[in-house]
């Protein structure tokens, strides 16, 4: 355990001096998109939810458990503007190594887009895509601690502009089954580009430090989560001052300290109506602030919700959320090719 503490301390020190990139100024920002319907319904960021969903372990390798051996998680997201998102993850347990393994991919298809020159003349079409392929491993330490590591290969293809990178995540989880509480910490996207878009300029990956806590009530079928993200910097807002000032927004640089604090938080709840039916909801403060553009607001921005049907051999989950007047629709299926979930 001493080695884990030293590693976390080193990561936090490194991040404090080198990871000050503001929101929107990094590459591969699709890595922040949820790969699974339950995660989407819980606000898009959750690393501590108590359960047996392999899809959540895609975001936190320390959530990989032996009970996920043989589990397969698939997901399809009909996103905005014709964007399609596909995800597939599978896990297995190596008893001889006392280690859990998983591998998965999260793929974004943006459809066909007209290719033009500087004058707007159409030269043809191109088909942009993003994807991340990753392998994960976790082990238990004593009775209540788990730690895990994820290795990622990241790739973007935007016509003639292409880039790739290698990165890794490190997570630690404390789980108290008696008091039904779980606490997690994950450091994400530590790495570097292998190939840059222009062949020379190195750009930063979307580094992120997250912490989360989940508590399931002892006398009610309800579970609450609080997740904090981007803890390595106070101001997480994307702030294009030239655009916002040109649009006439008088408050383009007036975020208060309280707004900056709340922008790190995601609140969520899970209600287990029966053993086979679950309802989830989440609220993402940063997403609401980003979507409430100047003179364009919606009272439902930042809210997400979903439901799960938990059958013996298959879990079916659905999630939706608000982006101004638009909704996304995400469907996930979890099954176990070795038997029941």
Buried (B, 14 or more C-beta within 10 A) or exposed (E): EEEEEEBBEEBBEBBEEEBEBEBEEBBBBBBBBBBBBBBBBBBBBBBBBBBBBBBBBBBBBBBBBBBBBBBBBBBBBBBEEEBBBBBBBBBBBEEEEEBBBBBBBBBBBBEEEEEEEEEEEEEEEBEBBBBBBBBBBBBBEEEBBBBBBBBBBBBBBBEEEEBBBBBBBBBBBBBEEEEBBBBBBBBBBBBEBEEBBEEEEEBBBBBBBBBBBBBBEEEEEEBEBBBBBBBBBEBBBEBEEEEBEEEEBEEBEEBEEEBBEBBBBBBBBBBBEEEEEBBBBBBBBBBBBBBBBEEEEBEBBBBBBBBBEBEEEEBBBBBBBBBBEEEBBBBBBBBBEEEEB
